Amino acid sequence: MNAEDMVNHPPHYKIGGIETIDYMKAKSTSEEFKGHLRLTVIKYLSRTGYKSDALEDLKKAQWYLNRLIEECEAEPTVKQGVTGKRYEAVNLSKEFR
């Protein structure tokens, strides 16, 4: 299996007939699911270069970030934070100190 398959649709995530990510979305609130996606991006970025395939980790982080963006765009208000709160630029800088 090539690296692209391991990034987009790893076979071990489809056991049972549903992809794990789809099951997780079905069993969580929108806020919980977006939080999971955000934290998974952080996980893959943090471990890049410490495991065997740094490029694959970057692609996985990108996949989860793209999914997070899709989830946020699907919400009625596009400019929402992961928690569903609206942020102004000033508040964003305080949020991540």
PyMOL commands that set and color helices and strands:
alter all, ss='L'
color gray80, all
select helices_A, chain A and resi 3-8+11-13+20-26+30-47+54-74+89-95
alter helices_A, ss='H'
color red, helices_A
deselect
rebuild
show_as cartoon
